[in-house]
């Protein structure tokens, strides 16, 4: 066996009514897993459930918004009640309310953070409680974003939440190691309706929808393909082959697999007796400025 077979295993995928979440749910089912599908929209969740069954998987559906403890507990209870076990949870659900800082309302900030960050927290906590009690190990797979790695103009709440998700994954990987539970963050990139709204990709997105292949520069340098291109990473992280992998942020999109660095100290300077403002200014201007990093992602130019 390859160690990638998920027969007999059970996974929860939040926000799996469409897009990337749907791709994860179907791929897990095709690998043999039973899947608990979750979404706030019953019709979308039902469509994904049908696709999971068509892929050969057993399926249960929970229609509820993530973020609330009650939803997280219900997801775990459904997995155990319907299938007798839980092996992996993919905390994928999310919403967008893109605004520049000065135009972001309290309500817009709260719903993004509640869904992405609190949703990952409550679902991860519920899974951790179950995994520790069952004492059979487990997989917690959180979903980050390049916005959380680099920052993203107009996405204060989203970038903050996604950065927090990766920090939680690293922290939980330490806390749950003795329970044989791995925790990792997926950093997915795909050509979706959201990506298609970006002017740089609008024309390519329309061609993609029409069935045309994406150019190599987009699939590699921009790491953008179909949602299905990201799903193998989730399958691997849910499998035995990834048993020794934890605390990592791993990206996949198009043709490109990416391992992200943990935050690291770039440079240190010591001054006996402490620093003055003038000393800091001089150290920055003469030396440290060359080490400073820019915010935001960088992309290869498109013709």
N, C-alpha and C positions, 0 to 999 in steps of 0.2 A: 504493500500500500504506500501511497505517496505521502500520507500524513495530512492531505488536504481534503480528505473525505469527511463530510459533516453528517453522515448518516447517524440517526439517533440523537443528534444534538438539537437544541432549541435556541432560537435567537429572537430578541425583540428589536424592532427597528422603528424608532419614532419618526414622525413626519414622513411616512413612507407612501403617502397617497399619490405622489407624483415625483418627477425629477430624479435627483440623485438617490433619495430614500427609496423610491420604487426600484431603481436599479440594484441597490444593495439587497433588498428583500428578495427579488427574483433570483439574483445570483446565489444567495445563501440557500434558497430552496433548490436550485439546480445542483448545488453541491451536496444536497441531501438533508438539509436542516428543516425542521419545523419552524414556522415563522409567526410571530405575533405582529400583525400590521397595525399601525397606529396613525391616525390623522384626525384633524378637526372636521373634515368633510367626509360624510358617510359614503357618498357616491364614489369619490376618488379612492377611499380606502377599499371599497368593494371591488373596484376595478383592479386594484393591485392584488387583492386576495385571489381573484380569478386568475391572474397571471402567475401567482405563486403556485396555485394548484396545477395550472397548465405546465409549469416547470417541474412538477412531480413532488411538490412540497405539501406538507400538512399546514393548515393555516387557521388562525384565530384573529379576530378583529376587535380592537378597542377604539371607539370613536370618542376622543376627549382631548382637550388642550394640555400640553405638557407645562410644567412649571409648578403645578399644585402637587403636594405630597400625595393626595388622594389618587391622582392619575398614575403616579409612579408606582404606588403600592398595588393599584389595580392591574397594571401591566405585568408586574412580577407574579401576582396571584393568578392571572389568566394563563401565563406560561406554565406555571406549576399545576394549576387545576386542569387545563386542557391536555397538556403533554407530559405531566409528571416530573418536569425538571426545567432548569434554565441553565444555559451554558454561556450565552453572550448577550450583551445589550449594546445596541448602536444608537447613541444619543444624537440623532440627526436633525430633529425638528428645529425650524427657525423661521423668522419673519424678517422683512426689511422695512425700514422707515428712513430712507436716506435723506439727510439734511446736513448742511454745514452747521457748525456749532451754534452760531447765533440764531439759527432758525429752528433748532431742535427743541421740541416741547417736552415737558415732563412726561406726558403720556406716551409720546413716541419713544423716548429713551427707555421708559419702564417696560413697554411691551417687548422691545428687542432684548433687553437684558433678562427679563423674566423668562422668555422663551428659550433663548440660547444658553444663558449661563445658569439661571435657576433651574431650567429644565434639565440640563446636563447634571446639575448637582442633585436634584431630587431623584432622578432616575438612577444615577450612579450610586447614590446612597442606598436606595431600595435594593438594587442588585447586590451591593456589597454586604448588606445585612443577610440577604439570602445565601450568598456564596460562603460567607463565614460560618453560617449555621449548617449548611449542607456539607461543608468540608470536602468538596470535590474540585476545588479550583474554579476558575471562570475567566471570562474575558469582558473587559469594559472598553468599548471603543467610542471615544468622543470625536466630535467633528469640529475642526478649526477652520481657518481660512488664511490665505495670504494676507488679508487685511489685518489679521491679528499678529502676523509675523513682521509686517513692514509698515503698517499704517495705511490708511486709504482716505483720500479726500472725500468729504461728504458722508463719512460713515463713522461718526464718533461712537455711537452706541454699539454698532456691529463690531467694529475693530476692538473696542474695549472688551466686549463679551467674548469674542473669539480668542483674544490674548489670555483672558481668564480661564477659558476652557483648557488651553494647553498647560497653563500653570497648575490647574487641578489635576490633569493627567499625570504630570510629573510628581506631584505631591502624593496622589493616591498610589502611584507605583511603589512608593516607599512604604506607605501605610499597609498595603495589602500584599506585600511580597511574601510574608510568612503564611498567608492563606492560599498561596499559589494562584493568585489572581493577577493577571497582567492588565495594565492600563496604558493605552496609547491614544494618540490623537492623529486622525486622518486629516490631511490638508488637501481637500479635493479642488480640482479646477476642471470645468467642463463648459461646453457651448450650450447654454440654456437660455430661456427667455430673458433672464436677468442679464446675462452676458450680452445678449443681442441688443439690449438697449444702449450699450456703449458705442459711441460713434465709430471708434476704431474697428469694431467688429460687425457693425450693422449689415454691411453688404455681404460679408462672409457668412453671417448667420442665416440670411435669406437663402443663400446658395446651399448651405448645410441642410436647411429644411426641405429644399427641393431635391435633396439626394446627392448633391455634388460632394466629392471628398474635400476635406479641408487641406489647404496647402501645408507642406512640410514645415515651414517656418512657424505656423500656428500650432501644429501638433507637437512640435518639439520646443522651440524657443519660447512660445507662449503657453505651452503645456495645456492646450485645449483640444478636446475631442468630444465624444459623446459621453453622457452619464455612464453608459455601460463600460467605458474604458477605465473608470475609477473603481468599479465594483470588485475586481480581483484582489485589490488591496484589503478590502473588508473581509473577503473570504479567507485570505491568508491569515489575517490577524485573528480570525475566529477559529483557526485550525490548530492542530497539534504542532505543525511545522513552525509556528511562531511562539512556542512555549517559553523560550528564553528571551523574548523581546518585550521590553516594558519601559515605560517612561519616555517614549520616543514620539517625535512629531514627524510624520512621513507623508509626503505629498505624492499624488499621482494625478495625471491628466494628459490626455492625448498619448504621446509616445514617451513622456518623461516621468521617471520615478525620481523623487527628491527626498533626501534625508536632511532635515533642518537641524541647525546647531542649537544647543542650549545657549541662553545668554551667557556671555563670557566677558571677563575683564580684558579690555583692549590695551590698557596702559596704566602704569602707576608711577607716581613721582613722590618722593619723600623730601621734606624740608625739616631740618632739626628745629624743634621749638614751635612748629606749626606754620600755617600759611597766612599771608596777608592778601587782601584783594588785589593789590598791585602784583604780588608774586604769582597769583593765579593767572592774572591777565598776561603776564610775561611768559609763563609756562605754556599757556594756550597758544599764544601768537607765535612762539618760537619753535614749538615742538608738537603739542597735542593736536593742533588743528589738522595736521596731516593724517591723523588716525581717526578723526571723526567720521561717522557714517551718515549717509543721507537717509531721509525718510522716503517711504514709498517704494513700490516695485520698479524694476527697470525691464523694458521689453525690447526685443529686436524690432527694427523698423519693418513695416509692411509696405509693399509696393502700392 
